[in-house]
């Protein structure tokens, strides 16, 4: 183990020394799997460039300063310095010049606010970010008049409400949905009074018009989707026509090479094999003998027969990994591939839960194999502890990239959460699982057995029907107890000046009533245990809500509902192990999917962002657990249908990263900023999307090479 860590560290140090500076231009590495501070330490660069890449967030935007500039007709400039992610990046007022438009960057739109000459006096302009739930309006300017023009440059990833009012007129309200590089004009006009005896205007009317059409930012996304779909269909057609087999046969004939022989046995690449192997044979159900396999080394030379593996498991894991790489590399700069500011869910939020769900599913196969081979529980517990420590240490080492300062290094992270969840769920499964719990019920029985079964009545039939649940009472009891403890602490324990049950982001939420209560009791526990210096300093709520305290999205207390998500994955694994027909498996998987999604949506009162328990990845709420588990049940079931049941698809290319997920995950982080993974591109969605997709393809190629070379990292 120490040799492996030394080897990985040596490789990192070597490449860091010989590397050149690569800036990921314009991409938003806002994923919880990345630390924004990495951009500041990629290479030795001067302070000016460092300052350019530094990010100050929505808290600085909220506390803007108005500066009088006597050289520009007493115009007012709204000063912001918040790097790549910006909401209102520029606001200025001065002489009216509609045709004077400053150049716009990616995800920016310009809006000029013009006041009709019939309106006397100064107007006050307020703006509110719609994605900032329960947040107040904020003042942009208080002296807008018919002699001035207010120009706003806004981030088009968000929607806004604007409110313009004066002392003697009713305000006008307008919802703004702006698009990239669009130029808009908001005319503020007097609205005629509805009262015939009134001689003055009583209300304001806002009319939004388009001065210059915006870009269709979704065009690159649509084109990329069509190309990927065509390649996927071509891959399936190539499989059906056996193109790969013909090419391999032709290659072997030309080179006069004998193709490698497949092993007659198979094993789970994600499982850690036992070090002690018994010579005696052990049976899975008391009747069928199973020959023991020799120990599998870290670098395996065994070719795993495709027919011996449940390929949908590898494909689903590989899909989740490739999606995570795409998101970590920026997702083309699209808002859909960034994490939700706080409550709610995006595509980026469901990727990590899929991995956790797959952890539980794969665990059942490796555990059952170990039980069938007669491995002692003491040996399994020891292996679980070692693997947990390895995962945690690797995650911690990844947090020290570019800066090793133990006074400030982040302790928690993705692999650390993975390690905690794995350690708990695997230990519970080993301690409470007995060999007979996985016994299969034969399809054919003797007449005596059939008669006895009929006599037992409905209760016995229900036991046989739901044996994947009933056979594991202690595991269910333990996980339900953990969830109950989590609920009680969340909703009953107050802290400092924060109420019990608070799930908000703090900052501007609820008009700043709980400004320093970011994450509720979940964030408070982390701040007490790890202190602010060892937590993630740039939470997703910082830009929109202006939350002040650091908050770690892979927080310690949130591991409890994550453990329950892994256990729902365990339930899927039991279904696959204990039921042998496709119909039995799929019916149960889809039922679990429907029930889980219904519970998740129900806890939000059907809103996803509200209710008693909104969907929230940062807190990993129980509603989020059920909802993402339901999606995982459904997604895996679809892959099972096409891959293992109908055999229309051979899981290419997702099976390659899926069989080597830990190795690909580590390497994609270590080499994220190196050519040929990423490089400087023009600051457009099309360029970033192409480069980020290439990053995914690059690691699929690497995974394929590892697969062909039979190199698999097993912790």
N, C-alpha and C positions, 0 to 999 in steps of 0.2 A: 504494500500500500504506500509506504513512504517513498519507495522508488518511483512509483507512478506519479505521485505529487511532485517530486523533484524533477522528473522528466517534463511534465507539463509546464512547470514554472520556468525551467530552462529554455523551453521553446518560446514561451512568451517573452522572456527577457531578450532573447536573441533577435526576434523579429522586431521588437520595439526599438532596439538599438540601430538596426539597419533600415528602419522604415522611413518613408518620406511622409510629409504632412498631407493628409487627405481630408478635405472638408466636405461633409455631406450637405451640399448646398440646398437649403430650403426644406429639407425633410424634417418632419416633426417626430423625433424619437420620444414620444410622450407615453410610450407603453410602460407598464409597470415592470417590464423585464429589462428596461434600460434606465440608466441614471443620466439625467441631463448634464451633470457635471462632467461627463466624459468628454464632451466637446471642448472643454477648456484645457484638457490635459492630453490631447491626442499627440502633440508633438511640441518641441520647444519653439514657441512663437512669441513675438513681441507683445508687449502689454496692450498696444493699440488693437491688434487683431483679437486678443483675448477679450477685450472690452466689447468688441463688435459682436462676439458670439455669446456674451453673457446675457442672461435673461432675467429681467425683473418683471414680476407678474402683475396680475390684475390689482393687487394691493397698491402698486405704484401708479397704476392707471387711475384708481379711485382717488388717490391723494395727489391729483395733478396740481400744477401751479399755473396761474395766468400771468403772463409777462407783458408789460407794455413796451412796444417797440416804436420809438419816436421816428424812426427812419422809414416806416411803412404806414404812414397815415394813421398812427395810433392803433394799428391792428393788434389783435390779441392772438397769441399762439398757445395752443394747448400742448404742453411738452410731455412726451412719452419716451421711454427708453426701455422697451421690453422685448427686444430681440425678435425671434422668428414668430412667436405667437402674439398676436395683437388684436385687440377689439377695435377701439377707436385710436387710430395711429396718428391722426393729424386733424386738428380743428383750428380754423383761423377765420377771422372776420375783418373785413376791410371794404375798400371800394368795390362796387359791383362790376365784375368782369366774368360773365358766364362762360366765355370761350377759353378762358385761361385755366387749363386743367393740368395738374401735375401728373407725371407718369405714375402708373399704378403697378404694384407688385402682384405676386400670386395671392389669390384669395382676398383681393381688395376691390372695393367699389367706392366711387366718389359721389357725394350728394351735396348739392348747393341748396341752401334754404334762402328763399327770397320773400320779402315781406311787401305786400301791396302798399302803394303810397297812400291809400285811404285810411290806413291804420296808423294812428298817432301813438306816440310814446314807445317805451321799450318793452320788448317781449322777453320772457324767460323760456329757455329751451331745456327740457328734461329728456332723458333717454333711459331706457330699461332693456336689459338683455332678457329675452323671453326664456332662454335656457336657465337663467338664474331664478330658480323657483322661490317664490315668496321674498323676492328682493325688492328694495325700494327704487323709485326713479332717482336719477342723479342729475344734478345741474351741469349743463354744458356751458351755457352763458346766460347772463341776466340783462344784457344790454343790446339785444338784437333789435334793429329798427329798419324802417323802409330805406334808409340811406346806407345800409350795410348788407353784406352777403356773408352768410356762415357756410363754410365749406367743411364737410366731414369726410374722412376716409375711414371706412368701416371694414371689419373682417367679415367676409361673406359666409364664413362657416356658421355664423350665428344669426338669429333673427332678433329684431328689435321692435320696441314700441317707443314712439316719440310723442311727447306732449308739449304743446306750445300754448302759453297763456300770458295774460296781462292782468292788471289790477281790475279793469272795468269790463273785461270781455270774458265770456266762457271759453274754456280751452278747446283746442282741437286735438284729437287723438288719431294716430295713424300707426298701423302695423307695417313694418318694413321687411320685405324679403328681397334682398339685393343679390345680384349675381356678379361674378368675377369680371373686372374691367369694365363694368357698366358705369355710365355717368347719368346721374338722375338729378332732377330739379324738384324741390318741394316748395310749391307756391302757397304762401299763407295769405288768405283772402278773407274779407269780411263776409259773413253769411247774413242775408237779410233776415230781419226779425220777423217772427211769426205773428207778432202783435201789430195790428194796423195803426194803433195810436202811438206807436213808438217811433221816434224820429232818429234814434241811434241804433247802430248795429250792436247786437247783444252776444254774438258768438263768432268764433273763428272757424274757418274752413281750410283744411289742408288738402292739396291736390298734388299727387305724385305723378310726374311724367318722366319718360325716358329720353334723355338727350342723346345718348349713344348706346347702341345695343351692346349687351354683355356677351361674353364668351360662353359657349356651352361646355362647361368643364366636364360633363359626363361623356362627351364624345370619345376621348381616349379610353375611358373605362369600358364603354360599349364595344369599341373596336377590339380592345384586349380580350374582353369576354368572348367575342365571336371567334377570335383566333384560337383561344384556349379550347373552346368547344369543338372547333374543327379538328384540332390536334387530338383531343380526347376521342372523338368519333373515329378518326383515322387509326388511333391506337387500338380501339376495340375491333375495327374491321381487320386490321393487321393480325390481331390475335385469332379472329375467326378464320382467317385464310391461312393461318400458321406460317406467316411470313418469317417470324423469328426462327422457327425450326428449320425452314428451308435455307435461310442464310447461314445458320450454324452448320448444317450438313454440308453446304457448299464450301464453307471455310475449312471444315475438317478434311474434306476431300482434297482441296487444293494444297493444304499444308500437311496432308497425310498424318493427321493427329487423331489419336483415340480419345473420344469424349470422356470426361470424368464420370465415374459411377456414383450414383446416389446411394446414400446410406439407407439401410432397411429400417432404421429407427429415426425418430424425430424428437426434438426437444423444444422447449420454449426459450427463445433467445433472451427474453426479458427476465427469466428466472435465474437465480444464483444456484448452481448445482451443488449438491452435497459433496463434501470432501471424503466422507466414508461411504464406501459402496460394499454392500453385502453380496456374498457369492450366492446365497440362496435366492430362489425366486419368490416373489410376493404377488399375490393376486389382487385385482382391483375389486372384484365382487365375490370373492370366495371360491370361484370356479375356474376362471381363466388365468393361466399363468402369464406373467410378464417378465421378460428377460431384462436384467439390469444393464444399464449403460455404464461405460467407463466415465471417469470424471472428465468434464469439459473444461478446457483451459480458457484463459481470458481471450486468447487469439485462437479461434476455432478453425479447424481444417475439415470440418464435416459439411457436406452439401446437404441442406435440408430439403427433402422432397416436398414439392409444392402441394401435393395431394394430402400430405400428412399434417399440414398446418391449416388453421382457420384463418384464411387470408384476409377476411374482412376485419379481423382484429388489427393486423398489421396495416391494412389500408386506412382504417379510421385513425389509428395513431399517427401514421404518416401524414394524413391530411391535416390533422391538428398541428403537427410540427411545422409543416410548410406554411400553413396559415399564420402561425406564430412568427416565423421568420419574415414573412411579408409585412406583418404589422410592425415588428421590431425595426425593420429597415425603413419604415415611414409610410407604407401603404399608399404610395403615390401622392401623399399629402392630402388625401380625401378625409373629410370629417367622419365619414361612415366607418373608417378604419382607425379611428382614434377612440380612446376610452371616454365614456360618458363623464361630464364634469362632476357629477355626484350621483343622484338618483337616476334611474333609467338604465338602458342596456343598448350596446352597439355590437357589431360583429366582433370588434376587438375584445369585448368583455367575455365572450363565450369560449374563446380558444383555450385558455388555461383550465377552465372547468372541464372541458372535454378530456384534457390530459389527466386530471384528477380522477374522473370517472373511469378512464381506461386503466388507471393504476389499480383500482379495485377489481375490474374485470379480469385483468391479467393475473392478479394475485391468486384468484381461485384456481387457475390452471397450474401455476407453479406449486401452490400449497398441496393440491390434490396429488400431483406427481410425487412430491416429497413424501406424503403420507403413504402412497402406494409402494414407495421404495423402502419404507420402514425407517426413515430418518427420524431420530429422536427429537422431541420437542425442545430439549435443551440445546441441541445442535442448531435447530432452526432459529431459536431465540438469539443465539450468539450471532448467527449470520445476519439476522434482521438488525441487530444493534450495530454491527460493523458497517452494513450498507447504509444505515441511517446516518452514521457519523461521516462516511465518505461523501454522501450527497450534501450534507450540511457544510462540510469543509470546502468542497468544490464551489458551492454557491458563495461562500464567504470569500474565497480566493478571487472569484470573478468580480466581487464588489470592490476589490482593491486595485483593479486595473487603473493604470495611469497615475495613481496616487495612493501611497501606502502611509496613512496617518492614522494610527490606532486610536487617537483621541477623537477622530471624527468619522471613522469608517462605518458604513452602514452594516449592521449585523444581520438583519433579516433580508429575505429575497425570495425569488421564485423557487430555486432548488432547496432553499431552507424550508419553505412551506411544504414542498414536496416531501422532504425528508421527515418532517414532523408528522405529516399525515400518514406516510408509509409506515413509520415506526409504530404509531399507535394502532392503526387498523390491522397491520400484519401481526402484531403481538397478540391482539385480541383474537384474531382468527386462529392463530396457532394454539393459544391456551384453551380455547373453548371448542375447537373442532375435533370431532372423533371420526375415525375411519368409516363407521357405518352410516354417518350422516349423508354421505354421497352415494349410497347404494342405489343402483338403478332397479326399477321395477320391471321385470321381464314382460314382454308383450303377450307371451303365451304362458299359460299356467295350467297345472293339472286340474282335473275336475274337482278334487277335494279342496284345493286352494280356492278355486272359483266359488264353490259352495260356501266356504268359510267367509270369503269376502262379501258375498251377498247377504249373509246373515248379520254381518256387522252393521249394516244399514248405512244411513246417510253420513253419519259421523266418520266412519272409516273411509268412505269415498272422498269426503272432503280432505281428510288427512293425505290420501294418495294424490289428490288433485293439487294441494298446496304444500307439498312436502318441502319445496324449496324455501318456504317461509317457516313452517311449523318445526322443521328439524333443527332450527338454529335459534332457540329462544333466548339463550344467554347473550348472543351477539346483538340481537335486536334490543334486549333490555339494556345493555351497556350503552349502545348508541342513542337510544331514546333518553336515557338518563343524562348523557352529555348534552343533548339538545335542550332538555328541560333546564339544566343548570345554566346554559347560555341564555335562555329566555328569561329566567328569573333574575339573573344579574343585569341583563340589558334593560329590563323594564321596571325593576324594583330598586336598583341601587343608584342613588344620586351621588354626585361628587363635586367638591368645591362649590362653585356658583352655578352648576349645571344641573338640570332636573333629570330624574330617572326617566328612561325611555327616549331620550333625545338621540335621534339618528341623523341629524343634519350636519352640514359641513362647517357650521360656525360662520365667521366673517359677516357678510351682508345678509345671510339667511335670516328670515323673520325680522327684517329691519335692524339687523345687528344685535338682537336681543341676547344671543348666546355667542358672542364674537369669538371667545376663546375655547369653545366647547367642540372643536372639530372632531368628528367621529364619535362623540359621546363617550361612554365608559370604555369603549374599545380603544380609542386613541389615548385616553387617560392612563390605562394600564401600561401601554407601551412607553409613554413618557415617564412613568414612575420607574419601570424596570430598566429601560435602556437609556433614558434621558434624551433630550432633543438632538444632541450631537450625533447620535447613532441611529437616527431614523431617516427615512426618505425625505429630503428637504423640499421637494417640488410635487406635492400631491396634485391630483387632477382638479381639485376644487380651487386651486390658487388663482387661476386665470379668471374664472367667471365669478366666483364668490368672494375672492380676496381673503381666503382663510389664512390665518397667520401661523398657528403652530405647525411644526412638521407632523406629517402623518404617513405611516408606512402602509401601503396597500396590502402587503403580505404580513399584516399585523399578527401578533401572537394569539389574541383572543379569537380572532376570526378563523383560526385553525379548527375550532370545534365544529361549526357548520360545514367546513371543508371536509372534515373527517366523515361527516354524515353523507356528503356527496360521494366520497370514495366508497362508502358502504352501499350506496345505491348501485354503484358499479359492481360491487361484490355480488349484489343480488342478480345483476345481469349475467355475471359469470356462472352463478349457480344454475340459472336457467339453461345456459348453454351446456353445462356439464350433466345436469340431471334429467334433461329431456332430449330425446334423440331424434325426434322427427322435426322437420322444418315448420310444420303447422303449429305444433306445441310450443316451439321456441318463439315464433313470430307473434302468435296471439298474445303470449305473456309479455313480450317486449313492448308491443304496441299498447297494451293495456297499462303497463307501467308508465309509458310515455304520456298517455292521455291523463292519467291520474296525477302524475307529477306536475305537468304543465297546469292542470286545473287548480291544484293546490297553490302553486306559485302565483298564478294570476289572481286567485281568490284572496290571498294574503295582501295583495295590493288593491283590493276592492275593484279589480278590473282596470286600473289606471296604469300600472307598471311603475309609475313615478310617485304614487301617493298611497293612501290607505294606511292601515295599521303597520304595515311592514313593506316599504317600497323595495323594488329590485335595486340592489346596490352591491357592486363588486368590491368596492373599497372595504365595506364592513362585512362583506360576504353574508348578507342576510339569509335567513332560512328560505324566504321567498325566492331569492336568487339561486339558492341551492336546488330547490325543487324545479324551478323553471329551466335551468341549464341541464339538469339531469334528464328532464323530459325531452329536451332537444337532443341530448346524447343518445337516449334510448331510440328515438326516431331515426336519427342519422345513421347510427350503427345498423339498425334493422334494414334500412334501405340498402346499405352496402352489403349486408348479409344476403339479401335477396338477389342482387345482381352478381355477386362474386361467388358465394358458396352454394346458393340454392340453384339459380338458373345457369350459373357459370358463363354469363355473357361477358364478364370482365375478369381479367386475371390480376387485378389490383395494381397494375403498372400505371404510373410510376411511384405511387404512394407506398407500395410495400417496401421499397428500398430504404427510405429514411425511417419507415415504421419499424424495421427490424434492427435499427441502430440509432434509436432516438436520443439516448444520452450523449453519445459521441457527437452526433450532428448538432445537437443543441449547444454543447460546450464550444465546439469549433466555430459555429456561426456567430457566437458572441465575441470570441477572441479575435477573429479575423474580420470583424464587421466593417472596419474602416480601412481595409487594405484592398488594393487592386489585386485581382480583377473582380472583387466582390462589389465594391462601390467606388465611385470617383466623382469629381465635380462635374455637374451638368447644368444646363440652363435652367433657370428657376420657373419651370412650368410643370403642370400636372402630367402632361404627356411624357416629358423627359424623366421625371421622378418615377412615374409608374413603370416605364420601360426598364429603368435601372433596378427598381425593387423586384420586379418580376424576374429579371435576369439573376438577381441574388438568390431567388428561390430555385431557379433552374440550375444554377451553379452548384448548390448544395444537394440537389437531386442527383446530379452527375457524380459528385463526390460519394454520395451514399451508394450509388450504383457500382462505382469502382470498389468500394469496401465490400459490397455484397458479392461481386464477382471474385474478389481476392479472398473471400471468406474471413474477413476481419470484422469481428463483432466485440464491442466493449460491453462486458458484463461486470457490473459492480458487485 
